[in-house]
Amino acid sequence: MRKILITRAVFPEVVAALSRRFEVVHNAEDRPWPPEELARRLEGVSGAMATVMDKFDEPILAQCAQLKVISNIAVGYNNIDVPACTRRGIRVTNTPGVLDDTTADLTWSLLMAAARRIAEADAYVRRGDWKIAFGVQYFLGQDIHHATLGIIGMGRIGQAIARRASGFDMRVLYNNRSRLSESDEKRLNATRVERDELLAQSDFVVVMVPYSPATHHMIGAAEIAKMKPNAILVNSARGGVVDDAALVEALKARRIAGAGLDVFEGEPKLHPELAALPNVVLTPHIGSASRATRVVMCNAAAGNMTAVLEGREPANPVN
C-alpha cells in the first residue's frame, strides 16, 4: 500500500476515505513543520497533500525520491517549485474554482469593514468608550453604493467580486493581462483600463493576482501615491503582492483612508506596525475558510492525488 502524507490537519471524513486506499500519515496536531522535519516525514512517501505554507523547493525535492505528486489544497502554488517538480517527474495539482465565491465573499467583508470602520467601532464599544448614544460625526466612513470599484486581476475570483458590485450600483474598472470578452464585460458591467487609471479613479482597489516574481510588490509606494486620499485597498490574494511597509507608511500618513488585508508578507508574522493602526482590518488568511468550501477543497485535493497515484489524469493539473 502506497504511503501518503497530509501536511496539516484536515477533516476526518477526508482522512477516512484516503485510508481505504493508502497508508496515511496525517498531521492531526496541525503543527507547521519546519523544512527539515517536512523532508524527514516525506521519506518513503508517494503523495503529499499540502498547503501554501509548505515549501517544496529543490532542497526538499532532492530528498523525496519516491514522491510522485504534490496536491496543493489551494488555488495558488507559489510554495512549490513547479519546474523542479516537472524535471523530477512529480505532478503538481491545485484546487481552482471551488473557492471562488467564498473568497469573493471574504474580500467584500474586508472592503465593507474597512469602508465603514467596523473594526474600529467594535473595539470602541468593547473598551467601554461609547458614552453618548449617537453622534453626527461618529466613525464617519466611506459609502460603497455608487462608488467605483477597481479590480486588479480579473480571473475567476476577480469576476466573482465584480458580480457582487452590481448590488451596490457600482462602477467597475479592471486591469488584467488580457481583456475579457465583450459579453463578459457587459455581464459584469466592467471596463478595462490601464493600472494607473484604475488606481487614480477607484474608491476601492482590490488586488486579486497570483504571487510570482513578476507581481512582487505590484502595489508599492508609487502605486499607493496614485490612489485617492479616501480610497480603500484590499488584498486577499497573496502576501508580497502589496508592499506592506509602503502600505503602513501610507496608512500612518492617511494618504489613503484604509485597507483590508487577509494576506501578508512573511505570514503569520506581520509588519510590526500593522496591528497598531486603526484604519486597517486584518484577518488571518481565511479567504476560503467556510467549512463547506474547505471540505470541497480537501476532497478535490484528495481526488487529484488519488488520480495521479492510480495512473489517471488529475482533474486540476498544474504541470
N, C-alpha and C positions, 0 to 999 in steps of 0.2 A: 504494500500500500504506500503510495507516494505521500511525502510529508509536506505540509504547507504551514506557513506562518502568518498569523493575523497580528499585526504590529500594535494595534490599540484595541481597547475593549469595544466589541460590537454586540449586537442583540443576540440573546440566547438561541432564538429560532434559526438565525443565520449559522451559528456555530454548529447547531444540531444537524442542519441539512448538510453542511460540508463534512461533518464527521461520518456520515454514511458513505462517503466516497474516499476520504483521505484521512491520514493521521494528522490531526490538527493541533498545533501549538498556538494557544490564544493568550494574548497579553491581557488577561482579565482584570489585573490590578490597574491597568490603564496608565502605567508609568512610562513616560517617554524614555526611550533607550538612547544612551549616547552612542556614537558611531562604533566604538569598539565592541559594545555589547550587541548592537544590531548585527554586526559582522559575525560575531560568535553564534548568535541564535539562527543565523541564516545557513550555517553549516549543514549540509545534507538536505536542504530544503529545495523543492521543485517549484513552488509557487509562493508568492508573497502578496497578501492583501495589505496595502499600505495607505498612509495618509500623507498629506502635503508636508507634514512635519518630519517625515522620514526621508533622509537624504540618501539617494542611491547614486553615488559618484564613482569614478574609476577605481579609487582605492577600495571601496566596498565591493564593487562588482568583481574585482580581481580575486576576491576571497570566496566567491559563490559559484563554484564550478558546476553545480547541479541545477542552478536556478534557470527556469525556463520562462517564467512570466512574472511581471510586477503589475498588479492590478490596483490602480490608484482609486481610492474612494473619494473622488473629486473630479471636477472638470479639468482644472489646471494640472500640469505635470512638470512644473519648473523645478521640482525637487528631484527629478530623475534626469540623468544624462542619457537622453534617448539615443543619440548617435553611438555612444559607447555600448548601450544595450543591443543596438542593431548589429554592431560588429561582433558581438558575442553570441548572437542568436537568441537573445532574450526578448520576448514580446512584451510590449507595454500597452496597457489599456486604461481607459478612464470612464467616467460616468456622465456624459453630457446629456442635456435635455431634461433629465428628471428633476433637476433642482432649479430650473429657470424661474418658475413662478414664485417659489419660496424665497429665493434670493432677491427677486424684484420686490417682494413684499417687505423684506428687511430693509432694502435700500430706501423704500418710501417711508418706512418707520424712522430711519435716521434723518431723512430730509425733513419730515414733518416735525420731529422732535427738536431738531436744530432750529428750524424756522420759527417755531412757537415757544422756544426756550423751555421745553418741558423738563429737562434735567435740572436746570437752574431753579425752576419753580418748585419742583418736587423737593429738592434739597432745602429750599427756603421754608416750606411747610414743615418738613421733618425736624428742622432745627428749632422750631417754635418761634420763628421770626415773624410769622403772619399775625399781626396785632390788629389791623384795621381791615374790615371785611372786603372793601372794594376801593380801588384807586384808579383813576382815569389813566395814569401812566405806569401802572404796574406791568412789568415784564412785557413791554411792547416788542413784538416780533415782526416777522415778515409774512405778508399774505402769500398764499400758494395759488389760489384761484386767479386766473387771468394773467399769471406770471409767465416768464419764459424759462423753459427747461432746456438745458444743453447737455447732450449725452455724448461722451467721447468713447467710442466703441459700440457699434450698433449690431452686435451679434444677437444670439437668441435672448440673452438676458437683457441687453440694451433695448431690444424691441419689446420685451415684456414690461420694462419700465415705461417705455413710451406709451404703450397701450393704456396704462393706468392714468396717464396725464390727461386723457380726454375727459375723465370725470371732473377735473378741475378747470376745464376750458382753458388749458394751457397752450401756448405756442411752443412747439418742439423743434429745436435745432439739433443736428447731429453731425459728428465728424467721424469718418470711417475711411479705411484704406480704399474700399470700393463702394460705389454708390448702390443703394438699394434699387430694386426695380421700381418703375413708375407706379405700379399698382400697390407695392408695399409702402411707398412714401405716402400715397393717397390714403391707404388704410390706417396708417399711423399718424397722419396729418403732420409729417415730419419733413423738414427741409435740410438738405446737406449744405454745409458751409465750411469754410476753412477754419482751422482751430482758433486762430486769433480772433476771428469774427465771433465765433461761439463764446469765447471767454469774455469778450467785451459786451456782448448783448444779453447774456444769460443771467437770470436771477438765481438760478440753481444750476450748478455744474456737477454732473455725475460722471465719475470715471469708471469705465467698465471694459478694461482691456486686460489681456493676459500679461503676466510679468515675463520679461525677457530682457536681455541686454539692450535691445532697441527701445524698450519702454521704461527703462530705469530712469527715475526722476523725470518722467514725461511732464509732470506738473511740478515745477520748481519756482524759485523766487520770481523769475522773469514772467512766467505764465500767471502766477497769482497776482502780480502787479497789473496785469491787463484786465482783471476781473472788476466788477462793480464794487464799490465800498459796502453795499448792502447785500452782497452775494453770499451764498452758502455753497461750500464744497463738500461733496460726499464721495468717499472712497469705500466701496465694498467689493473691490476686485481683488487686488493683491498688494501687500506691503511692498514698498520700494517703487511703485509707480508714482506715488507722491513723495516728494522730498519732505519728510516730517519736520526736519529742522527749519526749513524755509516756511512751512505752514505755521509752526509755532511762533516764529517771529511776526508773521502777518497777523495772526490772531491776537498776539500781545499788543501790537500796534493798532489793532482794529482797522487794518487795511481791507479786510473783508469781515462780514458780520459774524460768520460762524462756520462750523464744519461738523460733519457726522462721519465717524470712522469705525469701520468694522475690522480693518486690517492695518498692520503696522510694520515698519522696518524692524527686523530682528525680533519679531514677536515670539514669545509673550512679553519680552521686555518692551517698555515704552520709552520714548524720548522723555527725559527726566522732568520736563516742564509741562508735558501734555495734561497730566492728571490734575494739575492745579488750575488750569484755565477754565473759566466758567462758560465760555462760548464755544465749547466743543462737546459733542455727545460721543461717548466711547462704548463700544461693545466688543466682546472677546471672540472675534472671528466666528460669528454664529449665523452667517448668511443663509445657510441651508438647514439651520437647526430647528426643524419641526420633526416630531417623531415619525410622522408618515413619510416625509421626504427622506430622512436618514435611513429608514428601513429599506426603502426602494433603492437608495444609493448602494447600501451594503449588499442587497440581493443582486443588483446589477454587477457590482464588482466581483461577487462570488461567481456569478454566471460567466463573466468574462474569463476568470481564471480557470474555471472548470472546463470551459470550451477549449482553451489552449492545451491544458494538460490531457484532455481526452482526444486531441488531434483534430479539433474542429476550429473553424474561424470564429473569433470572438465578435460579439455584437458591436463593440466600440474599440477598434484597434487604433493605436497611435502610430505604431511603426509596422 
